[in-house]
Amino acid sequence: ISWDQPAAALHNWIRGHDKVPGAWTTINGQVVTFYGSSLLDASVPAGQELTIKGASRPGLVTKNGLVIFGNDGKMVLVRNLQCEDGKMIPASKYFSADETTALELTEEEKKMAEDIR
C-alpha cells in the first residue's frame, strides 16, 4: 500500500485487491494483508494505536476493526487481516494475546529463513 494517498484511494486499492493478491503493508516487521474495507465518515473512534510502516499516522485497532488514515485525514475501516503465516483474523482482534503470539526464532533459524527467501 502506498500511504501517501487520500482515504478514498486507500479504500479503492484495498477493495480492488480484496481477493488476489491483496493489499498489503508491513506491521511490526511482518507482511499483513488487508481485506474488507469501507470509508468512515465519523469522529475518530477509540482504539489502540498500531504503527504501520510508511503511514504518516498510526492505525487504530477498534472494536469494529483497524482504522487507517489517508493523507487527507479521512478514515478507512479494515475488517480483516491476513498475517504472514496465512492466518486470517478479524482486525479488531489484532492485539488479542492468543491471536498475536510472536514467534521467536534463534539466530540459526533466522539465517535459514533468509536463505529460503
WOFENSUL-V968909 format. One record per backbone hydrogen bond with DSSP energy under -0.5 kcal/mol. NH is the residue of the N-H (numbers start at 0). CO is the residue of the C=O. Records with the same first field share a line. If there is no record, write none. Layout:
NH = CO + CO
This chain:
2 = 0
4 = 2
8 = 5
9 = 5
10 = 6
11 = 7
12 = 8
13 = 9
14 = 10
15 = 11
16 = 12
17 = 14
22 = 33
23 = 21
24 = 31
26 = 24 + 29
29 = 26
31 = 24
32 = 81
33 = 22
34 = 79
37 = 76
39 = 74
47 = 60
49 = 58
52 = 25
54 = 51
58 = 49
59 = 66
60 = 47
61 = 59 + 64
64 = 61
65 = 77
66 = 59 + 64
67 = 65 + 75
69 = 73
70 = 4
72 = 69
74 = 39
75 = 67
76 = 37
77 = 65 + 75
78 = 34 + 35
79 = 34
80 = 88
81 = 32
82 = 80 + 86
85 = 82
88 = 80
90 = 78
92 = 89
93 = 90
95 = 92
98 = 95
99 = 95
103 = 101
104 = 102
109 = 105
110 = 106
111 = 107
112 = 108
113 = 109
114 = 110
115 = 111
116 = 112
